[in-house]
Amino acid sequence: MNIFHALADMIVYVSEAAARIFTLSDNISPVIGVQPFEGIPASSSEWED
């Protein structure tokens, strides 16, 4: 009987993990869109090291 209980616990553990992997994300982040550029553009197109 103990083997059946352990097997049932293992099945529940694996199925809960699979459910978390394949469900939608529960963290809902706001949609903010594209932010405009408000900085000063570079004066030259050369890279500085």
N, CA, C and O atoms as CSV, one atom per row, in Angstrom:
chain,resi,resn,atom,element,x,y,z
A,1,MET,N,N,0.819,-1.187,0.000
A,1,MET,CA,C,0.000,0.000,0.000
A,1,MET,C,C,0.866,1.254,0.000
A,1,MET,O,O,0.480,2.268,-0.583
A,2,ASN,N,N,2.015,1.202,0.637
A,2,ASN,CA,C,2.909,2.343,0.701
A,2,ASN,C,C,3.475,2.679,-0.680
A,2,ASN,O,O,3.707,3.849,-0.983
A,3,ILE,N,N,3.698,1.667,-1.516
A,3,ILE,CA,C,4.210,1.889,-2.869
A,3,ILE,C,C,3.181,2.645,-3.698
A,3,ILE,O,O,3.544,3.535,-4.467
A,4,PHE,N,N,1.901,2.304,-3.552
A,4,PHE,CA,C,0.853,2.987,-4.299
A,4,PHE,C,C,0.735,4.452,-3.872
A,4,PHE,O,O,0.493,5.326,-4.703
A,5,HIS,N,N,0.904,4.712,-2.596
A,5,HIS,CA,C,0.852,6.091,-2.099
A,5,HIS,C,C,2.036,6.897,-2.643
A,5,HIS,O,O,1.865,8.049,-3.042
A,6,ALA,N,N,3.212,6.312,-2.660
A,6,ALA,CA,C,4.391,6.986,-3.196
A,6,ALA,C,C,4.246,7.232,-4.695
A,6,ALA,O,O,4.634,8.291,-5.187
A,7,LEU,N,N,3.695,6.273,-5.421
A,7,LEU,CA,C,3.474,6.421,-6.848
A,7,LEU,C,C,2.454,7.526,-7.123
A,7,LEU,O,O,2.635,8.313,-8.052
A,8,ALA,N,N,1.395,7.591,-6.332
A,8,ALA,CA,C,0.383,8.633,-6.497
A,8,ALA,C,C,0.982,10.007,-6.207
A,8,ALA,O,O,0.693,10.966,-6.923
A,9,ASP,N,N,1.808,10.116,-5.175
A,9,ASP,CA,C,2.464,11.391,-4.869
A,9,ASP,C,C,3.399,11.817,-5.998
A,9,ASP,O,O,3.472,13.000,-6.329
A,10,MET,N,N,4.107,10.870,-6.585
A,10,MET,CA,C,5.008,11.180,-7.673
A,10,MET,C,C,4.231,11.660,-8.900
A,10,MET,O,O,4.654,12.606,-9.565
A,11,ILE,N,N,3.129,11.034,-9.199
A,11,ILE,CA,C,2.313,11.447,-10.347
A,11,ILE,C,C,1.763,12.848,-10.137
A,11,ILE,O,O,1.746,13.649,-11.072
A,12,VAL,N,N,1.318,13.156,-8.936
A,12,VAL,CA,C,0.817,14.495,-8.635
A,12,VAL,C,C,1.942,15.521,-8.769
A,12,VAL,O,O,1.728,16.601,-9.320
A,13,TYR,N,N,3.117,15.203,-8.279
A,13,TYR,CA,C,4.266,16.113,-8.344
A,13,TYR,C,C,4.632,16.425,-9.793
A,13,TYR,O,O,4.847,17.586,-10.140
A,14,VAL,N,N,4.704,15.404,-10.637
A,14,VAL,CA,C,5.081,15.581,-12.037
A,14,VAL,C,C,3.977,16.309,-12.802
A,14,VAL,O,O,4.269,17.166,-13.635
A,15,SER,N,N,2.726,15.981,-12.534
A,15,SER,CA,C,1.641,16.634,-13.266
A,15,SER,C,C,1.515,18.109,-12.881
A,15,SER,O,O,1.189,18.934,-13.734
A,16,GLU,N,N,1.764,18.460,-11.615
A,16,GLU,CA,C,1.740,19.868,-11.220
A,16,GLU,C,C,2.875,20.642,-11.892
A,16,GLU,O,O,2.686,21.789,-12.296
A,17,ALA,N,N,4.038,20.031,-12.013
A,17,ALA,CA,C,5.158,20.686,-12.693
A,17,ALA,C,C,4.846,20.890,-14.170
A,17,ALA,O,O,5.132,21.954,-14.718
A,18,ALA,N,N,4.271,19.896,-14.815
A,18,ALA,CA,C,3.910,20.031,-16.230
A,18,ALA,C,C,2.832,21.089,-16.407
A,18,ALA,O,O,2.852,21.828,-17.392
A,19,ALA,N,N,1.897,21.173,-15.478
A,19,ALA,CA,C,0.848,22.191,-15.573
A,19,ALA,C,C,1.439,23.590,-15.450
A,19,ALA,O,O,1.000,24.504,-16.148
A,20,ARG,N,N,2.427,23.776,-14.577
A,20,ARG,CA,C,3.061,25.095,-14.448
A,20,ARG,C,C,3.858,25.463,-15.689
A,20,ARG,O,O,3.919,26.638,-16.053
A,21,ILE,N,N,4.469,24.484,-16.348
A,21,ILE,CA,C,5.263,24.760,-17.539
A,21,ILE,C,C,4.374,25.173,-18.706
A,21,ILE,O,O,4.715,26.102,-19.438
A,22,PHE,N,N,3.244,24.499,-18.891
A,22,PHE,CA,C,2.433,24.689,-20.080
A,22,PHE,C,C,1.240,25.621,-19.890
A,22,PHE,O,O,0.417,25.728,-20.799
A,23,THR,N,N,1.110,26.293,-18.762
A,23,THR,CA,C,0.046,27.272,-18.588
A,23,THR,C,C,0.569,28.666,-18.894
A,23,THR,O,O,1.777,28.882,-18.991
A,24,LEU,N,N,-0.352,29.606,-19.043
A,24,LEU,CA,C,0.045,30.983,-19.298
A,24,LEU,C,C,0.726,31.565,-18.076
A,24,LEU,O,O,0.523,31.100,-16.954
A,25,SER,N,N,1.523,32.568,-18.299
A,25,SER,CA,C,2.249,33.220,-17.219
A,25,SER,C,C,1.288,33.955,-16.304
A,25,SER,O,O,0.320,34.550,-16.777
A,26,ASP,N,N,1.533,33.924,-15.016
A,26,ASP,CA,C,0.643,34.588,-14.072
A,26,ASP,C,C,1.144,35.976,-13.673
A,26,ASP,O,O,0.489,36.675,-12.900
A,27,ASN,N,N,2.289,36.371,-14.192
A,27,ASN,CA,C,2.758,37.729,-13.915
A,27,ASN,C,C,2.335,38.632,-15.067
A,27,ASN,O,O,2.843,38.515,-16.182
A,28,ILE,N,N,1.420,39.512,-14.791
A,28,ILE,CA,C,0.873,40.389,-15.816
A,28,ILE,C,C,1.607,41.722,-15.728
A,28,ILE,O,O,1.471,42.455,-14.749
A,29,SER,N,N,2.373,42.021,-16.747
A,29,SER,CA,C,3.108,43.276,-16.766
A,29,SER,C,C,2.365,44.268,-17.659
A,29,SER,O,O,1.720,43.860,-18.624
A,30,PRO,N,N,2.446,45.560,-17.353
A,30,PRO,CA,C,1.713,46.541,-18.148
A,30,PRO,C,C,2.306,46.705,-19.546
A,30,PRO,O,O,3.511,46.556,-19.750
A,31,VAL,N,N,1.452,47.007,-20.478
A,31,VAL,CA,C,1.896,47.262,-21.838
A,31,VAL,C,C,2.243,48.738,-21.914
A,31,VAL,O,O,1.369,49.594,-21.781
A,32,ILE,N,N,3.522,49.037,-22.127
A,32,ILE,CA,C,3.943,50.434,-22.093
A,32,ILE,C,C,4.230,50.986,-23.480
A,32,ILE,O,O,4.275,52.205,-23.648
A,33,GLY,N,N,4.422,50.147,-24.466
A,33,GLY,CA,C,4.681,50.622,-25.810
A,33,GLY,C,C,6.108,51.098,-26.003
A,33,GLY,O,O,6.975,50.878,-25.157
A,34,VAL,N,N,6.334,51.752,-27.129
A,34,VAL,CA,C,7.662,52.240,-27.485
A,34,VAL,C,C,7.869,53.603,-26.841
A,34,VAL,O,O,6.998,54.470,-26.907
A,35,GLN,N,N,9.016,53.784,-26.226
A,35,GLN,CA,C,9.341,55.053,-25.590
A,35,GLN,C,C,10.109,55.937,-26.565
A,35,GLN,O,O,10.997,55.446,-27.262
A,36,PRO,N,N,9.792,57.225,-26.631
A,36,PRO,CA,C,10.505,58.118,-27.544
A,36,PRO,C,C,11.934,58.382,-27.053
A,36,PRO,O,O,12.214,58.332,-25.855
A,37,PHE,N,N,12.818,58.660,-27.994
A,37,PHE,CA,C,14.203,58.969,-27.666
A,37,PHE,C,C,14.295,60.440,-27.271
A,37,PHE,O,O,13.890,61.313,-28.037
A,38,GLU,N,N,14.824,60.718,-26.085
A,38,GLU,CA,C,14.926,62.090,-25.614
A,38,GLU,C,C,16.368,62.495,-25.326
A,38,GLU,O,O,16.605,63.451,-24.588
A,39,GLY,N,N,17.314,61.789,-25.891
A,39,GLY,CA,C,18.718,62.079,-25.626
A,39,GLY,C,C,19.343,62.918,-26.720
A,39,GLY,O,O,18.665,63.365,-27.645
A,40,ILE,N,N,20.613,63.121,-26.605
A,40,ILE,CA,C,21.369,63.879,-27.597
A,40,ILE,C,C,22.053,62.870,-28.515
A,40,ILE,O,O,22.801,62.018,-28.036
A,41,PRO,N,N,21.812,62.947,-29.833
A,41,PRO,CA,C,22.458,61.998,-30.741
A,41,PRO,C,C,23.964,62.255,-30.828
A,41,PRO,O,O,24.423,63.372,-30.587
A,42,ALA,N,N,24.712,61.238,-31.166
A,42,ALA,CA,C,26.159,61.353,-31.293
A,42,ALA,C,C,26.509,62.258,-32.465
A,42,ALA,O,O,25.806,62.271,-33.475
A,43,SER,N,N,27.595,63.012,-32.333
A,43,SER,CA,C,27.992,63.945,-33.390
A,43,SER,C,C,28.674,63.236,-34.553
A,43,SER,O,O,28.657,63.745,-35.674
A,44,SER,N,N,29.269,62.080,-34.315
A,44,SER,CA,C,29.916,61.336,-35.403
A,44,SER,C,C,29.445,59.895,-35.351
A,44,SER,O,O,28.921,59.425,-34.341
A,45,SER,N,N,29.641,59.221,-36.443
A,45,SER,CA,C,29.203,57.830,-36.508
A,45,SER,C,C,30.327,56.858,-36.197
A,45,SER,O,O,30.162,55.655,-36.401
A,46,GLU,N,N,31.465,57.340,-35.710
A,46,GLU,CA,C,32.607,56.474,-35.381
A,46,GLU,C,C,32.481,55.962,-33.954
A,46,GLU,O,O,31.967,56.654,-33.075
A,47,TRP,N,N,32.957,54.742,-33.738
A,47,TRP,CA,C,32.937,54.152,-32.400
A,47,TRP,C,C,34.100,54.674,-31.592
A,47,TRP,O,O,35.199,54.861,-32.116
A,48,GLU,N,N,33.860,54.908,-30.329
A,48,GLU,CA,C,34.939,55.311,-29.428
A,48,GLU,C,C,35.225,54.189,-28.454
A,48,GLU,O,O,34.302,53.615,-27.876
A,49,ASP,N,N,36.510,53.867,-28.264
A,49,ASP,CA,C,36.879,52.822,-27.318
A,49,ASP,C,C,37.378,53.408,-26.035
A,49,ASP,O,O,37.735,52.670,-25.117
